[in-house]
Amino acid sequence: MTPPRIAAAAGLALSLLLCGSALAQVEGRNEVSIHQTKPVDLTPVDSQANLVEELIVNARLPGPAWWKVSDADTTVYVMGMPAFVPDKLDFDDSVLRRRLDGANVLIIGQQPEFRILSLLALIPGRGKPFLMDRPMRETLPPDLRARLERQLAAQKKPLNEFDDLKPALAGFMIAEGRGGNVTMTLDELTKRIRSLAKDKDLKSAPRIKKLDDYDLIGLVKSLSEAPPPLQELCLDAGLRQAENGLASVRETADQWARGQVREVVSADRGFQRCLASTPWIARQFKDGQDDAVEAIATALKKPGKAVAIIELRSLLSRDGVLDRLRAKGFTVTPPE
């Protein structure tokens, strides 16, 4: 494995979950197939494909949108977090500050876990699961190969640049190649929220509860072992993210900052579509939803108010966080 490929495999571990989701299904495709292979329906795996329509409401208050979960004596204010944002994103935090002030707890939902030892485990000798035994482009349907070659040409790379890699990794690298010097990460955003929760201007600061993170190594391994139809879907997702360009990432982030929920969830999901369609990763997403439901239900046992920050699509999906809390008998109110 040449050094650039080694770096790519290691970078994938950190970047896949920090990249990811501008939000909508692959248009007109519920099935993905390859030559001489029976189409495989991947929609049932993607637990984030279908959203609860009545919860998709644009906000009228300044800043990002909020939902409320309440019982007789407690309200948990829930802000939907974008799945990925540019490295610099500003938003009106006046509502967030007001709701943090006097809250019993601030719940921060599932995020990537950065473990340097886990990343090192992917380097020399362990990148083999991402290698192909024949040129990758020869395994692709004509339309997908043509799109890949157009993107490689646009990025001024040779057409055989990724021929020794599996499509999932190639899809990631194609998407990342159009990212310029913008870092896709939620780290700065959550740091800002934590900082606000500890601000001395708050009369009463909340306790901070951070939910368990993704298993990064398991995620990377599951992608390397994905069957060919899913490998193709991941390449398609990466190409779509590149084809949409960085401008669409910024636009979606700005829409989130203005509380434009409908616009955010109708945008293309990019590489997040690949992640949510991978069975092992989908289970990770579900575990994160389970933890969020339990944490919010626990917060509702203490009179007063609490704040939760949960990834937007996980929040709004059918059988997602808000849908399950509503099924438990709590009142769920969309943005006002």
Secondary structure, DSSP 8 states (H G I E B T S, - for coil): --HHHHHHHHHHHHHGGGS-------TT-SEE--TT---EE-TTT-TTSSB-GGG-----SSSS-EEEEE-SSEEEEEEEE-S---S------HHHHHHHTT-SEEEE-------HHHHHTTSSSS-GGGB-SS-GGGGS-HHHHHHHHHHHHHTT--TTTTTTB-HHHHHHHHHHHTSTT----SHHHHHHHHHHHT-TT-SS--EEEE-----HHHHHHHHHT--HHHHHHHHHHHHHHHHHHHHHHHHHHHHHHTT-HHHHHHS--TTHHHHHTSHHHHHHHHHHHHHHHHHHHHHTTSSEEEEEEEEHHHHHBTTSHHHHHHHTT-EEE---
